Amino acid sequence: MVLAYIDKHGSIKRADVMDLCRITKDQAYKLLNRLRSSGQIAQIGSRKGAVYERQRQYMR
């Protein structure tokens, strides 16, 4: 759901993840961290202003 939301809207905030998935702040943090660690999304900014976007893939 999170990746589909990002594809449609361009980015997502942790609060949006909480509403979309109906999960707590800690669960949303862990979900976003897993997606970031696996290279699927990138964090832009920090703290409350952070948004998450799809990780850009560069061709060599």
C-alpha positions as CSV (number, residue, x, y, z in Angstrom):
1,M,0.0,0.0,0.0
2,V,2.8,2.4,0.9
3,L,4.6,1.9,-2.4
4,A,1.4,2.3,-4.4
5,Y,0.7,5.5,-2.5
6,I,4.2,6.9,-3.3
7,D,3.7,5.9,-7.0
8,K,0.5,7.8,-7.1
9,H,1.3,10.9,-5.0
10,G,5.1,11.1,-5.4
11,S,5.9,10.9,-1.7
12,I,4.5,9.9,1.7
13,K,4.9,11.1,5.4
14,R,5.0,8.8,8.4
15,A,1.6,10.2,9.5
16,D,0.1,9.2,6.1
17,V,1.5,5.7,6.6
18,M,-0.2,5.6,10.0
19,D,-3.6,6.6,8.5
20,L,-3.2,4.4,5.4
21,C,-2.2,1.2,7.2
22,R,-4.0,2.0,10.5
23,I,-0.9,1.4,12.5
24,T,0.9,3.2,15.4
25,K,3.8,5.7,15.0
26,D,6.4,3.1,16.0
27,Q,5.0,0.5,13.6
28,A,5.0,3.1,10.8
29,Y,8.6,4.0,11.6
30,K,9.7,0.3,11.5
31,L,7.8,-0.2,8.2
32,L,9.4,2.8,6.5
33,N,12.8,1.9,7.9
34,R,12.5,-1.7,6.4
35,L,11.6,-0.2,3.0
36,R,14.5,2.3,3.2
37,S,17.0,-0.4,4.3
38,S,15.9,-2.6,1.4
39,G,16.5,0.2,-1.1
40,Q,12.9,0.7,-2.2
41,I,12.4,4.2,-0.8
42,A,14.6,7.1,0.2
43,Q,14.2,9.5,3.1
44,I,14.2,13.2,2.2
45,G,14.7,15.5,5.2
46,S,14.6,14.6,8.8
47,R,12.5,14.6,11.9
48,K,8.9,15.9,11.4
49,G,9.7,17.2,8.0
50,A,10.8,13.9,6.6
51,V,9.1,12.5,3.5
52,Y,9.8,9.3,1.7
53,E,10.1,8.8,-2.0
54,R,10.9,6.0,-4.3
55,Q,14.6,5.2,-4.5
56,R,15.9,6.3,-7.9
57,Q,17.7,3.7,-9.9
58,Y,20.6,4.9,-11.9
59,M,21.9,3.0,-15.0
60,R,25.6,2.8,-15.5
